[in-house]
């Protein structure tokens, strides 16, 4: 008798199998032939080049992006993001070489550089930006061309003037907040006379360095007008006047002695440590070290010029892609690192936010609140594909002037000749 329930059970099991197996098998074949969207996502390596953004807790400057990469890789198994760290000595040259040769990374922070946009090596990203009105005024325009967006904005950087308040006040400049070009000229004479009367202690009116792909000197070189004319040609007369300005300071020994040869980092350390330099143009990146090393004798002011073009947007871009699935996963990562809800982190890098509603980011930080106001009133560098080569040519001949190898007239003539020769070749 015990066999009957057993036979009945297996009979029902067999009937159920015969009924449901065709449906199950059909679903199985469908899943194999047409996998779900998540199974279709790209699996592989994504290369990313990036510069360091140091913080007080991370002097190396790459911890934040490594953390983002680690988080993304855990959430997207099978995706590997290969970070290639760049430095500020040769990083720009490496990126430019990659763009010229076609051996470029997938991701790089070049969206705010018009040269890359104009070369047609970047993917348009319009469809990946939910609302361009989320960004602060002027930001999207800096990463766009012909109505297309070529970078996801992450932060704004700029160059400003750092001043030694003790030195300026000793020459009658107590209100540095309204420093203008007349004030700058006014205290050059007294500093020069003071240096002549002193045998050992010298005060330098202007400290700095000459470096390519660095725009700290641009506002002085073009202090009375635009970098480019309305027709897109450089303002060569302005360049000559800028050369004359630096040549005059050098002749009067108001520039630091190694202005043309010292590197960026050492120049900044000397400004903080020696305390013999009145004014120092530098990028916002210097504020971190200023806060950690310097006393309250330092302040920040805007360039005392009419057209202070020194502001840039840092934006991550995607170089040309052939795989739509890879493009989708790249943009998933890009949106993660540039999202609005992570703009709070920008404060640790002493950079300015790109999104609307971030005006109070540096509340209760007196120095950075002042920097924010200055940056808001500065102009963006012009969108001209030849800006970088113009900068390189200018810096080369400015160094020649300060080292005594060229006169102002010779250098100005060479700048115009070399620039015209370069652009006529269509390089």
C-alpha positions in Angstrom: 0.0 0.0 0.0 2.9 2.4 0.7 3.8 2.3 -3.0 0.6 4.1 -4.1 1.4 7.5 -2.5 5.0 7.3 -3.7 3.8 6.5 -7.3 1.2 9.3 -7.1 3.8 11.8 -5.9 6.2 11.1 -8.8 3.3 11.1 -11.3 2.3 14.6 -10.2 6.0 15.7 -10.3 6.3 14.3 -13.9 3.1 16.1 -15.0 4.3 19.4 -13.5 7.6 19.0 -15.2 6.0 18.3 -18.6 3.7 21.4 -18.1 6.3 23.9 -17.0 9.5 22.7 -18.8 8.6 24.3 -22.2 8.0 27.7 -20.5 11.2 27.5 -18.4 13.3 26.4 -21.4 11.9 29.3 -23.5 12.9 31.8 -20.8 16.3 30.2 -20.5 16.9 30.5 -24.2 15.7 34.1 -24.2 18.2 34.9 -21.3 21.1 33.4 -23.3 20.3 34.9 -26.6 19.1 38.3 -25.3 20.9 39.0 -22.0 19.6 41.7 -19.6 20.9 45.2 -19.8 23.2 44.8 -16.8 24.8 41.8 -18.4 25.5 43.8 -21.6 27.5 46.5 -19.8 31.2 46.9 -20.8 33.8 44.8 -19.0 37.4 45.8 -19.5 40.0 48.6 -18.9 39.3 52.3 -18.9 42.4 54.5 -18.9 42.4 57.8 -17.1 45.1 60.5 -16.9 44.8 63.1 -14.1 46.7 65.7 -12.2 47.2 65.8 -8.4 45.0 68.0 -6.2 46.7 68.0 -2.8 44.9 68.5 0.5 46.1 68.9 4.0 45.6 65.2 4.6 46.8 64.1 1.2 49.9 66.0 0.0 50.2 63.6 -3.0 46.8 64.7 -4.3 45.5 61.4 -5.7 43.7 59.9 -2.8 40.3 61.3 -3.7 40.3 59.9 -7.2 41.6 56.5 -6.1 38.8 56.3 -3.6 36.3 57.1 -6.4 37.8 54.5 -8.6 37.7 51.8 -5.9 34.1 52.6 -5.2 33.2 52.4 -8.8 35.0 49.2 -9.5 33.2 47.5 -6.6 29.9 48.6 -7.9 30.8 47.6 -11.5 32.6 44.2 -11.4 34.7 43.6 -14.5 35.5 47.2 -15.0 39.1 48.3 -14.3 40.0 52.0 -14.3 43.7 52.4 -14.9 44.8 55.8 -13.4 47.9 57.3 -15.0 49.1 60.1 -12.6 50.5 63.2 -14.2 52.6 66.0 -12.8 52.7 69.7 -13.5 56.2 69.6 -15.0 55.5 67.5 -18.1 51.9 66.4 -17.7 50.5 68.9 -20.2 53.1 67.9 -22.8 52.2 64.3 -22.3 48.5 64.9 -22.9 49.2 67.1 -25.9 51.5 64.4 -27.4 48.8 61.8 -26.8 46.2 63.9 -28.6 48.5 64.5 -31.5 49.5 60.9 -32.0 46.1 59.4 -31.3 47.4 57.3 -28.5 45.3 59.0 -25.9 43.6 57.9 -22.7 39.8 57.4 -22.4 39.4 60.2 -19.7 41.5 63.3 -19.0 40.8 66.8 -17.5 41.1 68.7 -20.8 37.5 69.9 -21.3 38.4 73.4 -20.3 41.2 73.6 -22.8 40.0 74.9 -26.1 42.9 73.4 -28.0 41.6 69.9 -27.4 38.0 70.9 -28.2 39.1 72.5 -31.5 41.1 69.4 -32.6 38.0 67.2 -32.7 39.5 64.5 -30.5 36.8 64.6 -27.8 33.4 63.1 -27.6 30.4 65.4 -27.4 28.7 64.9 -24.0 25.5 66.9 -24.4 23.2 63.9 -23.8 24.9 63.1 -20.5 24.2 66.5 -18.9 20.8 66.6 -17.3 20.5 70.4 -16.9 23.0 72.9 -18.0 21.3 75.5 -15.9 22.7 73.7 -12.8 26.1 75.3 -13.6 27.3 78.7 -12.7 27.3 81.4 -15.4 29.9 81.0 -18.0 31.0 77.5 -17.0 29.3 75.5 -19.8 30.5 78.0 -22.4 34.1 77.2 -21.5 33.6 73.5 -22.3 31.6 74.0 -25.5 32.0 74.7 -29.2 29.3 75.1 -31.9 26.6 74.2 -29.4 28.3 70.9 -28.3 29.6 70.3 -24.8 33.0 68.5 -24.6 33.6 68.2 -20.9 31.9 67.6 -17.5 32.9 70.6 -15.3 34.4 69.7 -12.0 35.9 72.9 -10.5 37.2 76.4 -11.3 40.7 77.4 -10.8 42.4 80.8 -11.2 45.5 82.8 -10.6 45.5 85.7 -8.1 48.0 88.0 -6.5 49.3 87.1 -3.0 50.8 90.1 -1.1 52.9 90.5 2.0 50.9 93.0 3.9 53.8 94.1 6.2 55.8 95.1 3.2 53.0 96.9 1.4 51.9 98.8 4.6 55.5 100.0 5.1 55.2 101.7 1.7 51.8 103.3 2.5 49.6 100.6 0.9 47.4 99.7 3.9 44.2 99.0 1.9 45.3 96.2 -0.4 41.7 95.2 -1.2 41.5 98.0 -3.8 45.0 97.6 -5.3 45.2 98.9 -8.8 47.9 99.4 -11.5 48.5 103.0 -10.3 49.1 101.7 -6.7 51.5 99.1 -8.0 53.5 101.7 -10.0 53.5 104.0 -7.0 55.3 101.7 -4.6 57.9 100.6 -7.1 59.9 103.8 -6.7 60.0 103.7 -2.9 61.1 100.1 -2.9 63.8 100.9 -5.4 65.1 103.8 -3.3 64.9 101.7 -0.1 67.0 99.0 -1.7 69.7 101.5 -2.8 70.0 102.8 0.8 70.2 99.3 2.3 73.4 97.3 1.9 72.2 93.8 2.8 68.4 93.5 3.0 66.7 93.8 -0.4 62.9 93.9 -1.0 61.6 92.6 -4.3 58.4 94.2 -5.7 57.4 91.1 -7.7 58.3 87.5 -7.3 57.5 84.6 -9.6 58.7 82.3 -12.3 58.4 81.6 -16.0 56.6 78.4 -16.9 54.8 77.1 -20.0 51.2 76.1 -19.6 51.0 78.5 -16.7 49.1 81.8 -16.9 50.1 83.6 -13.8 52.0 86.3 -15.8 49.4 86.8 -18.5 47.6 89.7 -16.8 50.8 91.6 -16.5 51.8 90.9 -20.1 48.4 92.1 -21.3 47.5 94.6 -18.5 46.0 97.2 -20.8 43.8 95.0 -23.1 42.8 91.7 -24.5 45.2 88.8 -25.3 43.6 88.3 -28.7 42.0 91.0 -30.9 38.4 90.6 -32.2 39.7 89.0 -35.4 41.5 86.3 -33.4 45.1 87.6 -33.9 47.3 88.2 -30.8 47.6 91.7 -29.5 51.2 92.0 -30.4 51.5 95.6 -29.2 50.3 94.5 -25.8 52.9 91.8 -25.7 55.6 94.3 -26.4 54.4 96.6 -23.6 54.3 93.6 -21.3 57.9 92.7 -22.2 58.9 96.3 -21.4 57.1 96.1 -18.0 59.2 93.1 -17.0 62.4 94.4 -18.5 62.0 97.6 -16.5 61.4 95.8 -13.2 64.4 93.6 -14.0 66.7 96.6 -14.7 65.6 98.2 -11.5 66.3 95.0 -9.6 62.7 94.8 -8.5 62.2 91.3 -9.8 63.6 88.4 -7.8 67.1 87.6 -9.1 66.2 84.1 -10.5 62.8 85.0 -11.9 63.7 83.5 -15.3 65.2 80.3 -14.0 63.6 79.2 -10.7 60.9 76.6 -10.7 57.3 77.1 -9.6 57.4 75.3 -6.3 60.7 76.9 -5.1 59.5 80.3 -6.1 56.4 79.9 -4.0 58.3 78.5 -1.0 60.6 81.5 -1.2 57.7 84.0 -1.1 56.4 82.4 2.0 59.7 81.7 3.8 62.0 84.6 2.9 59.4 87.4 3.4 61.3 89.8 1.1 58.8 89.8 -1.8 55.9 92.2 -1.8 53.7 90.7 -4.6 53.6 87.1 -5.9 51.3 85.9 -8.7 50.3 82.3 -8.2 47.5 79.8 -8.6 44.9 78.8 -6.0 46.9 75.7 -5.3 49.4 77.7 -3.3 46.8 78.5 -0.6 47.1 75.2 1.1 50.8 75.7 1.8 50.2 79.3 2.7 47.8 78.4 5.4 50.0 75.7 6.8 53.3 77.6 6.9 52.6 81.3 6.9 51.6 83.8 9.5 48.6 86.2 9.0 50.9 88.8 7.3 49.8 87.5 3.9 46.7 88.5 1.9 45.2 88.0 -1.5 44.2 90.6 -4.1 43.1 90.7 -7.7 45.4 91.6 -10.5 45.5 95.4 -10.9 44.8 95.4 -14.6 41.9 96.1 -16.9 41.5 92.6 -18.5 42.6 90.0 -15.9 42.1 86.8 -17.8 43.3 84.0 -15.5 40.3 81.8 -14.7 39.9 78.3 -16.1 37.3 75.5 -15.8 38.7 72.0 -14.9 36.5 69.6 -16.8 36.8 65.9 -17.5 36.5 64.8 -21.1 36.3 61.6 -23.0 38.5 61.0 -26.0 37.0 59.5 -29.1 35.4 56.1 -28.6 34.3 53.2 -30.9 32.4 51.1 -28.4 29.0 52.5 -27.3 28.9 50.2 -24.2 32.3 51.4 -23.1 31.2 55.0 -23.6 28.2 54.4 -21.3 30.3 53.0 -18.5 32.8 55.8 -18.9 30.1 58.4 -18.5 28.7 56.5 -15.5 32.0 57.0 -13.8 32.4 60.6 -15.0 29.0 61.5 -13.6 30.0 59.9 -10.3 33.1 62.1 -9.8 31.6 65.3 -11.1 28.2 65.1 -9.5 26.7 68.2 -7.8 26.3 66.4 -4.4 30.1 66.1 -4.2 31.0 69.7 -4.7 31.5 70.1 -1.0 34.8 68.2 -1.5 36.1 71.1 -3.7 36.9 73.1 -0.6 39.6 70.7 0.4 41.5 71.5 -2.8 41.0 75.3 -2.4 39.2 75.4 -5.8 36.0 77.1 -6.8 32.7 75.2 -7.4 31.1 74.9 -10.8 27.5 74.5 -9.7 24.8 77.0 -8.8 24.0 77.2 -5.1 27.5 76.7 -3.9 28.2 80.3 -3.0 28.5 79.5 0.7 31.1 76.8 0.3 33.8 78.8 2.1 31.6 80.4 4.7 33.7 81.3 7.8 37.0 81.0 5.9 38.0 84.7 5.6 40.8 84.1 3.1 38.9 81.8 0.8 35.8 84.0 0.9 38.0 86.8 -0.4 39.5 84.6 -3.0 36.0 83.5 -4.2 35.0 87.2 -4.7 38.2 87.9 -6.7 37.7 84.8 -8.9 34.1 85.7 -9.5 35.3 89.0 -11.0 38.1 87.6 -13.1 37.7 86.7 -16.8 38.2 83.3 -18.3 41.1 82.7 -20.6 40.0 83.3 -24.2 38.8 80.3 -26.3 41.4 80.3 -29.0 43.1 77.2 -30.2 46.5 79.0 -30.5 46.6 80.2 -26.9 49.0 77.6 -25.7 51.5 78.1 -28.5 51.3 81.9 -28.1 52.0 81.4 -24.4 54.9 79.1 -25.1 56.5 81.6 -27.6 56.0 84.5 -25.2 57.5 82.7 -22.2 60.5 81.6 -24.2 61.3 85.2 -25.2 60.4 86.7 -21.8 63.1 84.5 -20.3 65.6 85.6 -23.0 64.9 89.3 -22.0 65.4 88.7 -18.3 68.6 86.7 -18.9 69.9 89.5 -21.1 70.0 87.6 -24.4 67.4 89.7 -26.2 66.1 93.3 -26.1 62.4 94.1 -25.8 62.2 95.0 -29.5 64.0 91.8 -30.6 61.8 89.6 -28.5 58.6 91.2 -29.6 59.6 90.9 -33.3 60.5 87.2 -32.8 57.2 86.5 -31.0 55.2 87.9 -34.0 57.4 86.1 -36.5 57.3 82.7 -34.8 53.5 82.9 -34.1 52.7 83.8 -37.7 55.0 81.0 -39.0 53.4 78.5 -36.7 49.8 79.4 -37.7 50.5 79.6 -41.4 51.7 76.0 -41.3 48.4 75.0 -39.9 50.0 72.9 -37.1 
